[in-house]
Amino acid sequence: MSDDTVFRTKQEPQPQKVDKPYVETPSPTSTEVEPPYLDWEHEKGKPYLVDYFDLGEYWQDKVGGFEKEVATINNYVRDEIEQGRIDNSVEAVKNLLKKIEKQAGYDKTDRNVVKIAQMAAYTEFLYKTRDINKNNYRYGHK
């Protein structure tokens, strides 16, 4: 044999890198489902309007609180839902509240104190005019 001879060495097969298919992992999101408007107070411990108007934890205070105004607006909204005029959803209520704000002449520069007082007075007005229209239709038309 000649000195030119080269012996082969055993070659181990190299493991091939296999790309894993891209699997999208769900991002951590809130799975909390927004309750219907009429169930909001039961589930959250306060009416939806307290959050909508950002009244904080003192909304029920006897001095400086908004319990009467919240109750007035809440009763009107509840009646609208129960009469089938709007859906029992927070989104439908938001749209109704925006409509009332616009009709009541709410100025965006006003503070929430003024806003909620105007809306409470306007919802009382809406109740009264609805009753007038209902009675007029009931007793006035033949």
C-alpha positions in Angstrom: 0.0 0.0 0.0 1.0 3.4 -0.6 1.2 6.3 1.7 -1.5 8.1 -0.3 -4.2 6.0 1.2 -6.8 7.8 3.2 -9.2 6.0 5.4 -12.6 7.3 5.8 -14.0 8.1 9.2 -17.5 7.2 10.1 -19.7 10.2 9.7 -22.7 10.6 12.0 -25.8 11.9 10.3 -26.4 15.4 11.5 -29.9 16.0 12.8 -31.7 18.3 10.6 -33.3 21.3 12.0 -37.0 21.2 11.2 -38.9 24.5 11.4 -42.0 24.1 13.4 -45.1 25.5 11.8 -46.1 28.9 13.3 -48.9 28.5 15.8 -50.5 31.6 17.0 -50.9 31.5 20.7 -53.8 33.5 22.0 -52.9 36.6 23.7 -54.0 37.0 27.3 -57.3 39.0 27.0 -60.1 39.6 29.3 -62.6 36.9 29.0 -65.1 38.8 31.1 -68.3 39.2 29.2 -70.1 42.5 29.6 -73.4 41.8 31.4 -76.7 43.1 30.0 -77.7 46.5 31.2 -80.4 45.3 33.5 -78.0 42.9 35.2 -75.1 45.3 35.5 -75.9 46.5 39.0 -76.4 43.0 40.3 -73.1 41.9 38.9 -71.0 45.0 39.4 -72.5 46.3 42.7 -73.5 49.7 41.2 -75.6 50.9 38.3 -73.9 51.2 34.9 -74.6 55.0 34.9 -72.1 55.4 37.8 -69.4 54.1 35.5 -70.7 56.0 32.4 -70.7 59.3 34.2 -67.5 58.4 36.1 -69.1 59.3 39.5 -66.7 57.3 41.6 -67.5 55.6 44.9 -69.3 58.6 46.5 -72.2 58.7 44.1 -74.6 57.7 46.9 -73.5 60.4 49.4 -76.4 62.3 50.9 -74.6 65.5 50.4 -73.0 66.0 47.0 -74.0 62.5 45.7 -76.0 61.7 42.6 -78.3 58.9 43.8 -81.5 60.7 42.8 -80.2 61.6 39.3 -78.8 58.1 38.7 -82.2 56.6 39.8 -84.1 58.9 37.5 -82.0 58.2 34.4 -81.8 54.5 35.3 -85.6 54.2 35.6 -86.1 55.8 32.2 -83.5 53.5 30.6 -85.0 50.5 32.3 -88.5 51.5 31.0 -87.1 51.9 27.5 -85.7 48.4 27.6 -88.8 46.8 29.2 -91.0 48.5 26.6 -88.8 47.0 23.8 -87.7 50.4 22.5 -84.0 49.5 22.9 -82.0 46.3 23.5 -80.9 45.2 26.9 -77.3 45.9 26.1 -74.7 48.4 27.3 -74.1 49.4 23.7 -77.7 50.2 23.1 -77.9 52.2 26.4 -74.7 54.2 25.4 -76.4 55.1 22.2 -79.6 56.2 24.0 -77.6 58.2 26.5 -75.7 60.0 23.7 -79.0 60.8 22.0 -80.3 62.2 25.3 -77.2 64.3 25.8 -77.6 65.8 22.4 -81.3 66.5 22.8 -80.7 68.0 26.3 -78.2 70.4 24.9 -75.3 69.1 26.9 -72.2 71.1 26.3 -69.0 69.1 26.2 -67.2 71.7 28.3 -69.7 71.2 31.2 -68.6 69.0 34.1 -70.2 65.7 34.9 -72.2 67.4 37.7 -74.0 69.6 35.2 -74.3 66.8 32.7 -76.0 64.4 35.0 -78.3 67.0 36.4 -79.4 68.1 32.9 -79.9 64.5 31.7 -82.0 63.6 34.8 -84.2 66.7 34.3 -84.5 65.8 30.6 -85.5 62.2 31.2 -88.2 63.4 33.6 -89.4 65.6 30.7 -89.3 62.7 28.4 -91.5 60.6 30.8 -94.1 63.4 31.1 -94.3 64.0 27.3 -94.5 60.3 26.6 -97.5 60.1 29.0 -99.1 63.0 27.4 -98.7 61.5 24.0 -99.9 58.1 25.2 -103.0 59.6 26.9 -103.7 61.8 23.8 -103.7 58.7 21.6 -105.7 56.7 24.1 -108.4 59.3 24.8 -108.1 61.8 21.9 -108.3 59.6 18.8 -111.4 58.0 17.6 
